Amino acid sequence: QPVLGSVVMALLFLGSAAFGRPITLRLARDFVHVPADILDKRGVRRMFTEVAVIWGFSRIIDVALNLGFLHRGVDAGLWARGLLSPLLTVLAVAVCTAWGWRSLRRNGIRLSVSAGGPAPIQG
């Protein structure tokens, strides 16, 4: 069930943040080479925790929207799942990205993107 999936994702992201081991940090390590001296910065680790919380709350909002619309009927539930959930996901990605870039800049870290792939992170 899609709603159950969103509940699990919310628990995973919020739980990892609550325990001080944000899954967003693990995902970043899996997809981007981040130098250890960058990850050792307190502000950077805080940013990964904050992004995990933002994403976790977006999944809670997704659950609430879907359950709320399902109570109005199956057609409304399908509409919410087909249109509102993807829009919420896009919005959550944009907010997490903007929050992360802003937090990294505040910690003196500049990111750059190149056409040939990701550029190294410099701090």
N, C-alpha and C positions, 0 to 999 in steps of 0.2 A: 504494500500500500504506500502511495506517495506521502501521505500524511505521516505515517509511521517512520518513513525514511527521513523526513524533515525533523521529527522528534529526536531520532538517533543522532543526526548531524548536530542539532542544537546541543544535546547533552555532551557529545564528543568535543565540540569546540569550546563550550562554556566550562565543561569539566577540566579540560586541559589547561585553560586559562586560570581556573580557580586553584589548580595544583601547581601553578608556576611552571608548567611544561607545555606551552602553547603548541598545538599541532601545526599552526601556521609556520613556526620556526622549522619544524621537521620538513614540511612541504617545501619551504624555501631552499633548504639544504639539498633536497632531492632534485630540484629543478634549476638552481642557480648556484654557481660557485661563489660562496660568500667567505671572504678571509676570516680566520678565527679572531683576529684583533678587532674586526668590526662587530662580530657577534658577542664579544666580551663587553661591549659598551652597554651600560645599564639602560640608556635611552633606547637603544636598538631592541634590546630584549623586551622592554616595556611596550614598544611599538607592536611587536609580534603578539604580545598578550592582548593589547587593545584591539587589534584587527581580529583576533580570534573571538573576542567578546562581540564586536560588531557583527561578524558573520553568524555567530550563535543566535544573537537576537533577531537577525533577519530571518533565520529559520523558524524561530518562535512566531514571528509575525506571519510567515507563510502558513504555519499550522493554523493559526487563528483565522486567517482569511479563508482558508479552504474549509475548515469546519463551519465557520459562520455561513459561507455560501451553500454548503451542503445542507444545512438546516433549512434553507430556503427552497431546496429541491435539487434533484439530480442535474437538471439543465444548468442551474446557477453554479453548482459545484464543478461541473465540467468546464464552464466558462471561466471560472476562477482558476482552475488548474491549467487550462490551456492558454490563458492570456495574462492573468495577474501574477501567477507564479514566475513565469519567465521574465516579466517586467520587473518584479521584485528582485530576482536574481541579478539582472543587469544593473539595477540601481545599487544593490549591495556590492557588486564587484567594483563599480565606479567609486562608491564611498570608501571602500577598503583601500583601493588604489590611491585615491587622493589623500586619505588619512596617512597611509604609509609613507608616501612621498613627502608629505608635509612634515611628518615626524622625523624622517631621516634627514631632511634639510635642516631642521632645527638642531639636529645632532652633528651638523657639519659634514654630512655624507651626501655626495652628489651622484645621482644615477644618470646614465646615458643609454640611449637605445640606438643601435646602428642597424642598417639594412642587412648586414651580414650575420646578424645574430646578436645576442646580448653582449654588451661591452662590460668590462670588469667594473666592479663597484670600487669606488675610491673614497677613502675616508681620511 
